[in-house]
Amino acid sequence: MLPVERQKQILEEITLNGRALVKELVKSCRVSQETIRRDLSQLEKKGLIQRSHGGAILAHRHQGNLPGKNNKASEHESPFRLRMNENTQAKTLIAKRALNFISPGDCILLDSSTTCWFLARQLPDIELTVLTNSLRVVQILAAKKNIRTICLGGEYSDHNEDFNGVVAEQPLKDFLINKIFFSCSSLGSDGYLRATNENNAHLKQQMLLASERKYFLIDAGKFLRPSFARICHYRDVDFLITDTFKDEALRQELAWNGVNIIDCSQRQQTMQLINHQES
């Protein structure tokens, strides 16, 4: 296979899947890692891809030009009512693990992500103050009598079933918020957490500034996936809670920058080992 043919195949795989790992490309192209890395370097120089930990993703400026997709629609996430049914097992695991960091008397902030909706469902009916911009979270917490729920107002979005804008940001200055639990569209290869639109990203920035401790909830499918609007760098969060973390290079980089990684799959493996030993 000629280099130009191989690079075309690599680009097609990245376009189809959103990303590709070097080890996967080695198998599909039947060449060495060094050859794949040279191909990726050349594609990156052409502005077609972005190198990432152990592989590559499609360059941001080509995201809207994927075959068969409407360019305008590709800039936005699916509606909340659809996303709430995606990766449910992973989101449940993450939510349950996040409960370990919530104590009676806390004032916490939940964003309008579906992962935080899963967390709201798991919250015990204990003395808490919860601020949120999510209509769905408000509806869940309404049945929990010991939780004081404060809804951040603002412009309502039927697509995301949440409130955004200056009005939503204003109340954040009036509270002492112990902890924020939030998610986003992706953790990019450049180390930045990103959202699909600038309004959502700006509100999350203000939420992070208002909170003492920052807990980032992310399922494995969002790692190194491109998205539009920058929220913050991973160095700005205290804890990253995920269902599984397979990228060891990224894990080490996060640890070096002071991010505490909570990997739910490791806990499950540990519990399975303990149970096996006890039996």
N, C-alpha and C positions, 0 to 999 in steps of 0.2 A: 504494500500500500504506500502510495506517495505521500509525503508530508502534507500537501494541500488537501488530499482526500481524508487523511487521518484527522486533520484539524477541523475539517467540515463535519466529520462524524462526532468529534468531541463537542463542537458547538451545538450540534443537534441534540446531543444527550443533555447538555446543560440547559438548553432552551426548553426541552420537554419536561425535565424534572426540577428545574429551578436551581440545581447545583449538581456537582459530581465530585466524587472523591478520586484521588490519584490511583488508589488501589483498584477501584472499579474500572477506571479507564485503562489501566494496564491489562486487565482481563479482557475487556471488550475489544481493545485495539491490538492485543497480543504483542506488545512491545515492552521495553524496560521502563522503570520509573523515571530514569534520567531523560528518556525520549519524551515521555508525557510531560514532564516538567518544562522541557524546552518548548514543546508545543503550546503549553499554557502561557509561558512567558511571551511568546510571539502573538498569541491571541489577545493578551492583556495590552501589549504595546499598540495593537490596532484599536484598542478601546472597546473590544467586543465582550470581554469578561473581566471579572475582578478575582484575583487570587485570594484564597482564604486558607484557613488552617486545614491542611491535608487535601486540598482540592481547589475548586473554583465555583463562582456563581456568575450569573449573567450580569453584565454591567447595567447600572441603574438606568442609563439613558435608552437602553433597548428593552426595558420591561414593558413599555406600552406598545411595542411592535411585535409581540409574540403572535405566531400564526393562529388565526381563528379567534382572536380576542378583540373585543372592542376597546380601543385605546383609552377612552374616557372611563369606562367601567373598570378597567384594570387598576385604576388609581385608588379604588375604594374596596373595603372589606365587604364580605357578605353581610346581610342584615343580622342583627343580634339573634333573632328567632331561629336563624339557621345555624349560626356559630355555637349556640348553646347546646346543640346536639352533636358537635364535633369533638373528638378526643375526650369523651366524657370520663373514661377511666383514668386518663392521665390527670385531668383537672381535679377529679375527686381525690386522687392520691396527694396532689400538691396542696389542696385545701385542707385535708386532714393533717398534713404535716405542719402547715402554717398555724394551726390551732395551738401548737406547743408554745407559740410566741405571744399569745394573747392572754392577759391576766385580768381578773376582776378589777374594776376601777379605771381601766385604760380608756383613753380617748383615741380612737383609731379612725383612719381614713381609708375608705374602699373606693377604688375607681369604678368605671362602668364596664370593665372587661367581663367576659363570660366566666373567667377563672375566679374573679372576685364574687360573682354571683354564686358560684359553687361554694365559695368560702362562707358567704352569708347564710347559705342553707345549712352549713355544718355548725355555725356558731351556737354554743349553748345559751340558754336564757339566763345569763348572768348580768351583773351590773356593769354595763359598758355604755360609752357614748360613741356612736358611729356617725361620721359624716360621710356623705356619698353624693355623687351626681347621677347615680343610676336609679331609674324608676323601678327596675326589677328588684334591686336590692331593698329599696324602701318597702316594696310590697311584701317581700319575704320577712323583713324584720318587724313589720307591723303586728305580727302575731306573737312576738316575743316581748312580754310585758316589762321585763327588767332592763331591756336595752332602749336607751334614749336615742332616737334616730333623728338626724338633722339632714334635710335634703338641701343641697346646694342648688339654688335656682338658676335661671338663665334661659337661653334659647333652647327649646326642646327639639330633639332630633328623633323622628319616628324610626329612622333607619337603625340607629344605635340604641334607641330607647333611653336616652340620657339628656342631660342639660350641659350646655357649654357657654363660653363667652365671658365677658367682663363681669356680669352679674354673678356667675358661678364662682369666679375667682375671688370676689370681694370678701365673703365671709371667712375665707381661710386666714385672714389677717387677725381675726378676732378670737381665735381659739389656740390653746396650747395642745397640740396634737402629738401624742407619744409616738405613734407608729403609722406608717402608710403601707398598705398592701396594694400592689398594682401590677398590671401586666401591659403588654404592648404587642405590636405586630411582629417585631423581630429584634434580635440582637445581631447587628450586622458585622461583617468581617472587619470593619474599621473600628470596632469596639463600641459603637454607639447604639443605644436603644432607640427604636424608631416607631412612629405611628403612621397611619395611612393618610392623615391630613394634618395641616398645620394648626388648626383650632384645637384639636384633641391633644396634639403634642404640647402646645403652649399651656393648656390647663394642667397637664401632668407636671410640667416644669414648676408651676406655681404650687401644686400639691406637694412636690418633693421639697421645695424651699420651706414650706410651712411645717414639715414633719421632722421630728428628732431622729427616728430610726426608719430605715427604708428597706422594705422587703419586696424583692422583685420576683414575681411568680411567672414562670415560663415553661411551657411544655417543649419537649425535644424538637418538635417539628418547626419551631420558630428560630432555632439557632442558625446563624449565618445566612438568613433569608433576607433578600433586599426589601426595603420599604421606603416610604417617601420622606417623612418629616422627622428631623432629629429631636429627641427628647433630652437625653443626657448621655454621658459616657458611663460604662459599667463601673468605673472607679467611684462614681457618685452614690452607689448603693452599698448597703451594709451586708445584706443577705440575698443570695440567689437560691430560690427553691425550685427544683425541677423534678420531673418524673424519672428521667434518666440522663446521664451525662457521659457520653462515649468519647468525646474529643479531649484526649489527655493533654495535648499541647495547650488548648484553650483553658482547661482546668488549671494548669500550672500558672498560666499567665494571669488568670483571675486571682489566684491565691497570692501571687507575688504583689498584686495591687490591693491586697487587703479585703477582698470580697470573700465572705464566708459562704461556701457552697454546701447546700443541703440536697443531697441526691437520694430521692425516695427509693430508687431501685437498690441502692447499697443497703439501706435499712432493711428492705425486704429480704435480701440475700443473707444479712446477718441474722435476722429472726429465724429464717429457715434453718440456718446452721445451728443456732441455739436449740431449736426444737428437735432437730435431728440428734444432737448430742444428748439431750435430756431423755429422749426415748430409748 
